[in-house]
Amino acid sequence: MARVEPDRVEFKWASSLSLSYPLDYLGPGEEGKGTMAIGAFVEEVPGGAGGYGGRVTPFVVLTCVVAGSGGILFGYDIGISGGVTSMDSFLKRFFPEVYRHKQDSKISHYCQFDSELLTVFTSSLYIAGLFATLIASSVTRRFGRRSSMLFGGSVFIAGSVFGGAAINMPMLLLNRILLGIGLGFTNQSIPLYLSEMAPPQYRGAINNGFELSISIGILIANILNYCVVKITAGWGWRISLSMAAVPAAFLTIGAIFLPETPSFIIQRDGNTDKARALLQKLRGTPSVQNELDDLVSASNLSRATRYPFRSIFKRKYRPQLAMVLLIPFFNQLTGINVINFYAPVIFRTIGLKERASLLFSVITRLCATFANIVAMIVVDRFGRRKLFLVGGIQMIMSQLTVGAILAAKFKDYGSMDKEYVYLVLITMCVFVAGFAWSWGPLTFLVPTEICPLEIRSAGQSIVVAVVFLMTFVIGQTFLAVLCHIKSGTFFVFAAWICVMTLLIYMFLPETKKLPMEQMEQVWRSHWFWKKIVGEVEDKEEEKEQQSGKIALPS
């Protein structure tokens, strides 16, 4: 049924779903039409921008570049930890047992790097990050996204100092713990910031800039590792660990000058005039009333939600809860951080020398960075589901190929023929490219855009916590698993990717170009989730909303 107002038309369905559009959004002769098909297998959302005006302005690009640069911190750490653990000088000083295993021809190639202490070094960061991101949710919700970025960047700088100056294992572990705390705050707040600042029709591309920054950080780390390993005195690893302070300083200083998001401004003090002015500057148009109205409505519900971590378990948020748990869980079961952490180690395992292994890591990361750029271009054109599915198939084939090559041509002792080493390299490049334009950026994009404002901070904290937890588990177990089941490790990853690709196909609806404040409609129209969400409004929620409402601005 349609109800026409002076400048808007509102459609209502029997399910109590209501959508409102400006009259000039509808085409000629379409004033009486109100059907919007949005489901699991629908790829196009008509009028995805929700009637919002505006464009991508230099101001929004500048703010998102500064904030998105925080991804470099995460990427730099991933790349550095894998690189320094393949350096002989670093291993001699902190992991002499691993160094002795490498020199022992009687130890299987698959088991040379199997060390509990080495895996503790790699994965301790992620346990610290897991706990930090749960705290960061409250900080981000109460004090703002910018405050979390400032704190995270500052702690990351402190951790870098301990890394560069480390003389024993306690200092090295303190370095990892401080870096983890910093990343817990930045990874929790930056994707929220980017999604809330971006225009809906370009949200995918702008949010994917975070994953591009991660890839650039890994690339910088790989190049730096390749350069400092030439230092014959054996202290090149100190440069690698301490230089993490540079991107952290850029983020911390830049965050001082960043504005808060319009969503947080309204949520914090209800200042709609300030939020309107910021929206007009971000969108490059004075016509921001529709978007402002949606932000105020979302803020009213958010202000009535005192305990977002408790609220996210309500039945009405069951689809969001499932996605913020499953997407990051499966992200790590692709095996990507095995490549990110241990690419130099893997290449050394199959017979390459120290510098060659680091060079091959640079090559794989260049492929990933290029794929990240492709993702930014196509994500808002082709949608999230297509990228998830195409990337999943690409990664399945890659993991099966690597597993088959290692099973057939790489034994416990001796080296692999060079042509097969190059084939492994090419296949790994295909794998990281598949991840970089699908599960990499979409793991941070989709959860932030599907969660309404009242649970958005909690949802993003769960995403980052699951990423850190699974990264810790993979980091702790991969070298031991590789030692025991050898090439079968890659077949296990391929099986997991098959499972997660099927789940995406069945249970994730398309969300491209749809405003975050109108995202609930995709669940009410989905073949499965509509049975969970139901058609009845939560009466208890309605009572809570009677207090603390902000009047819609005119």
N, C-alpha and C positions, 0 to 999 in steps of 0.2 A: 504494500500500500504506500502511496506517495503523498507527502504533505508539502505544499509549496509555500515558502515564505518570500518576502520581497526580493531577497538576493540569494536564497538557498533552497535546495530541494532535499527532503529527507526521506529515505526509504526505510520501511519497517517490515520485518518478516514475522511470521508466526512464532519463530523461535526466540523472539524478543531482541534479535540482533538489529541494531540501528546504525545506519551509515548516513553521513551528511556530506553533500558536495555543493560547491558553488554552481549556480545555474549555468554559468558560461563554461563549466566543465563538460556538460552534456552536449552532444552533437545536435544538429538541427533535427527536429522531429522526434527527439529521444526523451522528451520531458516525462513521458509516462512509463519509461522503461526502468526497471530497477533490479535486474538480475545480475548478480556477480558470482561467477563460479570460481570458487577457490577450494582446492582439495589437494590430495596427495599427488595427483597426477596432472594437475593443471600447472602449466609453465608460465602463464601470463596473467598478471593482475592488472586489469584495466585501470588506467589512471593512477598508476602506482604512487604518484607523489601525493595523493590524497587531497588534491586541490590546493596544495601549498604553493606559494609563489617563490621566486628567487632563483639564484644561480650560484655557481662556485665563485666566490670572490677572492681576491688576493689575500684578504684578511683571514678568511677561513683556511686557506692553503698554508699561510704562515703559521698560524696557531697549531694546525695539525702536524705540520712538519716538525716543529719544535717538540710537541708532545710525542709524536710517533718515533722520534729519534731515541726514545727510551727503549725501543726494541733492540737497538744496537747493544745495549748493556747485556741483555739476555743472550743475544747471538754471539757477542764477543766472548762471554764466559764459556759457552758451549764449545766454540772453536778452540779457545786457548787450552781448556782442560784436556781435550783430546790430543792437541799438538805437543804440549810439554811432556805428557806421559809417554810419548814416543822418543823423546830426546834422551840420549845416553847420559849426558851430564846431570840431568834432573833425576833420572832413575838411580844413578850411582849415589847421589846425595841422600835421597829420601826413601828409595825403594831398592836397596841393594840386592834383595832376594830376586826381584824380577829381572834385574840386570844380569845376575848369574844364570838364571834360567835361559835367557836369550843366548848366552855363550855356550850353553850345554847342548851339544848335538843329539844327545840321547832323549831329550824332552820333546814331545810332540809339538809341532808348530801351533796347533790349536790351543795348547796349554801354557805357552810361554808367558802370557800376561795374566794368568789366573792367580790373582793375589787379593786376599780380603782387604789388606791395607790400601791397595790401589783403588779398589772399588769404593771404600769408605771415603777416600779423598774425592773421588768423582761425584759421589752421590750425597755426601753430607750437606751440600748446599741445598738440596731439594727438600730435605726434611726441615731445615731451617725456614725455607721459603713456604712450606706447607703451613706451618704454624703462624708465620708472619702474615700470610694472606688472609687468614681467618680474623686476625686482629685488624687488618687493613680495611675490612668491610665496614666496621663501625667507624673507623677514622674517616673513610671516604664518604660515608653517609652523613656524618655529623659535621665534619670540618671541610669537606669538599674534595674533589678529584685532584685539584692542584696541590693541596696540602700533602696528600699521599705521595705525589710525584716528588715534591721537595724533600720529604723525609727519606724516601727510598733512594734517591740520588745521593744524598749526603752520607747515608750508611754505606752505600756502595763505594764511595770514595775512600772511606775509612778502611774498608776491607781490602781495597787495592793496595794501600800502604803496607798492610801486614803481609800481603802476598809478595810484594817486591822485596821486602826486608827479611823474609822468612829464613831462619837458620835451623829450625827443627820442626818436627811434625805438629806440635801444639800450635805454633804460629801459623803453619800452613792450614790447619783445620780451622783456626779462628778466622783466617782469610775467607775460607769457604762459607762459614756460618754467617759472617757479616754480609757477604755478597748475596747469600740466600735471603736474608732479611730484607735487603734492599730490593731484590727482585720480587719478593712477595708483595711489596707495596706498589712498585711500578707496574708490574704485570696485572695487578688487580684494578688499578685506576686508569691506566692509559687507554685500553679498549673502550671503557665506559666514556671517557672524555671524547674520543674520536667519534663514536657513534652518536653522542648527543650534540656534537658541534656540526656534524655533516648534514647537508641537505638530504632528504630521504632518497631522492633519485640517484645520488652519488655516494650513498653511505657505504656500499660495498667496496668501491674503489678506494675511498679515503681510509676506511678501517683496515683494508688490506695493506695499507702503507706500514702498519705495525709489523706484519709478517715480512714485508720487504726490508724493513730496518733490521729485523732479526737476521735475515739472510746476509745483509750487508755486514752486520757485525761479525758473523761467522767468517765471511770472506776476508775481512780485514785481519781477523785473528789468524787465519790460515796463511795469508801473505806474510804477516809479521813473523810467525813461527818459521816459515821458510827462510826468511832473511836472517833471523837471529841465530839459527842453528849453525851458521857459518862462523860464529864467534868461537875461536879456538880455545879461549880461556875457560869456556864452559859456563858462563853466567848469562847467556842469552835468555834463559827462561825467566830471569828476574825482570827483564824488560817486558816480556810477554805478560807477566802477571801484574806488574805495576801500571802498564799503559791502560788498563781498564778504567783508571781514574779520568781519562780524557773524555770519553763519551758521557760518563757520569757527571762530570763538571758542566758539560754543555747542557745536559738536561736540567740540572739543578739551577744553574744561572738563568736558563731560558724560562723555567717554570715560575720564577719570581715575577716575570712580566706577562705571563699568560692570564687571560680572563677566566673566570669560572664559567661553567656551562649555563645556558638559560634554565635548564631543568633544575639545577641545584640552586640557582638564585631564587626561583619561585618556591622550591621546597624549603629552603632555609628560612626566609623571612617574608615570603609572599609579595616581594617587590616587583609587581608586574610592569611598572614603568621602566625600571632598569632592564628587565628581561626583554621588553619590547625593543628598547634602544639597541641592545646587543644583537637581537635577532635581525633587526633592520641592517645593522652593520655586517653581520655574517652573511645574510642572504642578498644584500645589495638592492633591496626594494623596501618601500614603506608598507607593502601589503603583506603583513605577517600575522593578521588577526586570527586566521584559521589555525595556524600552528600554535599561536599563543593560547588560544582557547583549549586546545587539546593538552598542552603542557599544564595549564592550570587544573583541568579536570584530573589529569594523572597525578598532579601534586596533592590534590585534595585526598585522594585515596592513599597516597604514600604517607601523608602526615597522620592519617588515621591508623597506619600500620606501625605499631610500636616494636614488634619483634619480627623482622623480616625473615630470619632463619627459621622461626616457627611457622610463619605464614606460608613459606614456600612449600611446606608439606601438605597444605590444604588441597582438597580434591580439585578445585578450580585451577590450581597451578601444576597439576600432575604432568601435563605435556612438557612444560618448561623444566620441571625437575628432572624428568627422564632425559631430556636433551642435554642439560648442563652436567649431568653425570656421565652419559654414554659417549657424547662426542669427544670430550677430552680423554676419556678412558681408552677409546679405540684409537685416538690420535697417537698414543704412545705404542700401541700394539701393532702399528704399521712397521715398526722397526726403525723409524727415522732417526731417533736419537742414538741408536747403535751406529748409524752412519756418521752422525754429527760428532759423537764422542770419540768413536773408535776407528774412524776412517783411516787415519795414519797407522793405527795399530793393525787394522785388517790388512792394509797394503803391505806393511812390514811382515805380517804373518805369511802372506803368500809370496814372499821372496824379494820385495823391493828394499833398497837401501834407505837410510834415514831421510836424506833430502828428497829422493824420488817419491817416497810415500807422502811427504808434506806437499810436494808439487801436485800429485794426483788429487789430494784433498782440495787444493785450490781450484782445480779443474771442475770437480764435481760441484763445488759451491758456485762457480760462475754459471753453470747450467741452472742451478736452483734460483739464483738471482734473476736471470733472464725470465724464468718461468713465473716468478713473483710479479714481474712487470706485466707479463701477459695476463695474469690473473686480475690485476688492477684494471686492465682495459676491458676484459670480457665479463667480469663478475656481475655487473649491473645490466649487461645485455643478454647473456644466456642464462643467468640465474645461478642460485647456489646448488640446487639439486644436480644439474647437469655436470657441474665441475666436480662435485662429490663422486658421482658415478663414473665419469670418464677417468678421473684421477685414480679411483679405486681399481679399475680394471688394469690401468697402466702399471700400478704398483704390484698387483698380483702377478702379472707376467714377468716383471723384473725380478721379484723375489724367487720365483720358480726357476728362472734362468740362472741366477747366481748360485742357487742351491745345486742345480744340475751340473753346472761347470765344476764347482768345488767337489761334488761327489765323484765325478768322473775323472778329473784331472789333477786334483790336489790331495796328496797323501800326508800322513803324519810326519814324514821325513823327506828331505830333499826339497827342491824348488819347483815351481810351476813353469811351463813353457811360456815365453814372453807373449805369444799371440793370445793365449788364454788370459793372461794378466790384463792385456788391453781390452779383451772382451768383457772381463769383469768390470773394468773401469767404465766402459761404454754403458753397460747395463745399469751400473750404479748411477750414472748420469741420468738415464731415463727414469730411474726410480725417484731420485730427488726432485726431478722436474715434475713428475706426477704428483708428488706430495706438495710441492711448492705452489702449484696452482689450484690445489683442492683442499686437502685436509689441513695444510699448514695455516693459511690465512682464515679459512672458514671456521676453524676451531675457536677463534677469538671473535669472529664477526657474528655468527649465527646466535650464540647464547646471549650476547648483549642486545641484539635487536628483537629477540622473541620475548624477553623478560620485561614486564611492565615496570614502571618506575619504582613502585613500592617494594619490589623484590630484586631489582636490577643489580644493586651492589652485592647482595647476598648471593645471587646467581653467579655473578662474575667471580666472587671469592671461591665458590664451589668449583668452578671451571679451573681456576689457577691451582687450587689445592689438589684436585684430581690429577692435573698435569704434573705437578711436583711429586705427588705420591707415586704415580706410575713411572715417572722418570727415575725416581729413587729405586723402585723395584727393578726396573730394567737395568739401571746402572749397577745395582748390586749383584744381579744374577747373570747378566749376559756373558761375561768372560768364563764363568763356571759352566754355564750351559753350552757355550761354544766348545769348551774343553771336553765335555761328556758326549754331546750328540753331534758335534762337528757340523757338517754341512746341513744336517737336518734342522738346525736352528732357523734357516731361511725358509724352509717349507712350513714351519710352525707359524712364522709371521705371515706367510701367504694365506694360510688357512684363516687366520684372524681377519685379514683384510677381506676375504670372501664374506665372512659373517657380517662385518660392519657395513659393507657395500649393500648387502641385501636389506639390512635394517634401515639404512637411509632411503632406499627405494620404497620401502613399505610405509615408513612412519614419519618422514620429514616432509612437510609441505613446502612449497616454494614461498619465499618471503621477499623477493627482490622488489625494490621501489615502494614497498608498503610502509607508511609511517609507523614508527614504533608504538605510538599511542593508539593505533587501530589494529594492532597485530593479533588481538584475540580472535578476530573473525576467521583466521586460517584454521584454528583448532575447532571452532564450532562447525566448520564445513568439511573437516577431514573425516574420511570414512571410519577411522578407528577412534580418534580422540574425541569426536562429538559424543560418543557413548560414555566417555569418562567425565568430560566437562559438564555435560547435561544442559538443560534449558532453564533450570530454576536458579535464580539469584540467591546468593548466600544472605539470609535475613540478618544474621549476626553482623555481617559486614556493613549492611545498610545502617544499622544502629550506630556502629562505630563512626561512620562517616558524618553523623550529625554534628560532631564537634570538630573544630579546627578547619572549616572550609574557607577557601578564598573565593571571593566573588569573581565571576567571569568579567574581565575588563571589556569595556565597550569601545 
